[in-house]
Amino acid sequence: MMQLGVIDFVAFSGVCKSWRSFAFSYMNKFMASRPPMFMFVDEFENDEEWCCHLKDADGRKFKTVVPHSAGRSICVGVTCGYIILYEHRTHDFWLVNLITRHELRFPDAPVDLIYHAFARKVAAILVFSPSISGGSWVFVALPEYTRRIWFSRGGVWNHVSSTVPMEHLHFFKGKIYTLHAYGTLINHETKFIGVMKLDPKESNITLLEIKNFPSFTRVDLVCSGENLYVLQNPTVFCSQPQIKAHKLDFGEMKWVVLDENTSQEYAFFLCYRSQGAVVKPQSWWQQGFRMSRVEDLCGNERFFQTDDMWYFPHEYRDINRMDE
């Protein structure tokens, strides 16, 4: 059973009650042992159910039908194992967990968010806030390069504004971090990191006072379990012979370049359409990870990218729990 692919494992668990019980007892161990997978979704405009395609490091391909996806027009991304779908007819966001099949719905999206969803320029995450209504799922969405973050709970949408345009957001250790930028890709941008507070009475964004910021143009904000990183997105321009990750030192409040030995402990996964991640390789790395790496101009086999999405099996039951 431990040799199965992710989709085959899920199918195994659905054969009968005894197989399901057996599979669930090994579910966490199995998912933690699986490497990240390429993912893309067949988006049908008619009433046909969508298919989600996954490819693992060995080149094995898997396909699964996304429930209640017929007629939905856009796949926005992935968060905590959930595929984020947008329905243009009802203006709602529908989240489906590929493994557990749990579903969440956030209806009546605002016009500003709808426009960017069609352009596939929405960064979105799912969080759980214990302080809102005794505990509530909250869908947080940022139309890229705007000054407003939208969030929805219980069918009600609200927003938080910033004086500085934002291009990305990321969840890390109970907080939502935002990436802000002045300027253009031609003129070197001035960048900031902020923290978004979700509060039933007053939500806001506070810019952090950080002593330095890497002189990059387009960057990605990613994290591991313990650290928050920033690195240049090579899909735009790779100005250095090798990509270097910078870690935020919260004690000194400054960005620190990882030395070569430290950076070799991790694998960095970047996405054009969704959240990236920093993963400490498990046994799958020693077995030989064969994913296409970032083009040679970046010269480092620890950095991986895709123009579609990554699916991280180990995150299938993650809950982005906000600090109270």
Disulfide bonds with the S-S distance in Angstrom:
none
